[in-house]
């Protein structure tokens, strides 16, 4: 997925307008629009600002592949987790623990069969 497409998704997921994000990043709205449309790419400083604003890595924004599929899942989980409120993060963690217990019970039953 292109940088512009990922940026557009992040803007939408965070219920922002391009104008609002441009103001937060201290760049011209037309510049941000050109990023979303894949007409231009940001310089390193702007890329870092965008990554920091959305709590994602530059690798994620630039679609740099991870060495393994597990890292891809981890990156996506981290991106989602960082976008949550503290309360939702705690619920997310508790749900993960429930899934781990369910898998452990399945494995235990399978081994005893």
C-alpha positions as CSV (number, residue, x, y, z in Angstrom):
1,X,0.0,0.0,0.0
2,X,1.3,3.4,-0.9
3,X,2.3,6.1,1.7
4,X,-0.6,8.3,0.6
5,X,-3.1,5.5,1.0
6,X,-1.8,4.7,4.5
7,X,-1.9,8.3,5.5
8,X,-5.4,8.7,4.2
9,X,-6.5,5.7,6.2
10,X,-4.9,7.1,9.4
11,X,-6.6,10.4,8.8
12,X,-9.9,8.8,8.4
13,X,-9.5,6.4,11.4
14,X,-8.7,9.3,13.6
15,X,-11.7,11.3,12.4
16,X,-9.5,14.2,11.2
17,X,-9.7,16.4,8.2
18,X,-6.6,17.0,6.1
19,X,-6.8,20.7,7.1
20,X,-6.8,19.8,10.8
21,X,-3.8,17.4,10.4
22,X,-1.9,20.0,8.3
23,X,-2.4,22.6,11.1
24,X,-1.2,20.1,13.7
25,X,1.9,19.3,11.7
26,X,2.5,22.9,10.8
27,X,2.5,22.3,7.0
28,X,0.3,23.7,4.2
29,X,-3.0,21.8,3.6
30,X,-2.1,21.6,-0.1
31,X,1.2,19.9,0.8
32,X,-0.7,17.3,3.0
33,X,-3.2,16.8,0.2
34,X,-0.4,16.1,-2.3
35,X,0.9,13.4,0.1
36,X,-2.5,11.7,0.4
37,X,-2.8,11.8,-3.4
38,X,0.6,10.3,-3.8
39,X,1.8,13.3,-5.9
40,X,4.6,14.1,-3.4
41,X,6.4,12.5,-0.6
42,X,7.4,14.2,2.7
43,X,10.9,15.0,3.7
44,X,12.4,13.0,6.6
45,X,11.5,15.6,9.3
46,X,7.8,15.7,8.1
47,X,7.8,11.9,7.9
48,X,8.9,11.7,11.5
49,X,6.2,14.2,12.5
50,X,3.5,12.2,10.8
51,X,4.7,8.9,12.4
52,X,4.9,10.5,15.8
53,X,1.5,12.1,15.5
54,X,-0.1,8.8,14.7
55,X,2.1,6.7,16.9
56,X,3.3,4.5,14.0
57,X,6.7,3.7,12.7
58,X,8.2,5.2,9.5
59,X,8.6,1.6,8.3
60,X,4.8,1.2,8.6
61,X,4.1,4.5,6.7
62,X,6.6,3.6,4.0
63,X,5.4,0.0,3.7
64,X,8.9,-1.4,4.4
65,X,8.4,-5.2,4.8
66,X,9.1,-6.8,8.1
67,X,11.4,-9.9,8.2
68,X,8.5,-12.1,9.1
69,X,4.7,-12.3,9.0
70,X,4.6,-12.2,12.8
71,X,6.3,-8.8,12.7
72,X,3.6,-7.6,10.3
73,X,0.9,-8.6,12.8
74,X,2.8,-7.1,15.7
75,X,3.1,-3.8,13.8
76,X,-0.6,-3.7,13.1
77,X,-1.5,-4.6,16.6
78,X,0.8,-1.9,18.0
79,X,-0.7,0.7,15.6
80,X,-4.3,-0.3,16.7
81,X,-3.3,-0.4,20.4
82,X,-1.6,3.0,20.4
83,X,-4.7,4.5,18.9
84,X,-6.9,3.4,21.8
85,X,-7.8,5.1,25.0
86,X,-6.1,3.8,28.2
87,X,-9.4,2.1,29.2
88,X,-9.7,0.4,25.8
89,X,-6.1,-0.7,26.0
90,X,-6.7,-2.5,29.3
91,X,-9.8,-4.2,27.8
92,X,-7.7,-5.2,24.8
93,X,-5.0,-6.8,27.0
94,X,-7.6,-8.7,29.1
95,X,-9.2,-10.0,25.9
96,X,-5.8,-11.2,24.7
97,X,-5.2,-13.0,28.0
98,X,-8.6,-14.8,27.5
99,X,-7.5,-15.9,24.0
100,X,-4.2,-17.2,25.4
101,X,-6.1,-19.3,28.0
102,X,-8.4,-20.7,25.4
103,X,-5.5,-21.7,23.1
104,X,-3.7,-23.3,26.1
105,X,-6.8,-25.3,27.0
106,X,-7.2,-26.5,23.4
107,X,-3.5,-27.5,23.2
108,X,-3.9,-29.4,26.5
109,X,-7.0,-31.3,25.3
110,X,-5.3,-32.2,22.0
111,X,-2.2,-33.6,23.8
112,X,-4.3,-35.7,26.2
113,X,-6.4,-37.2,23.3
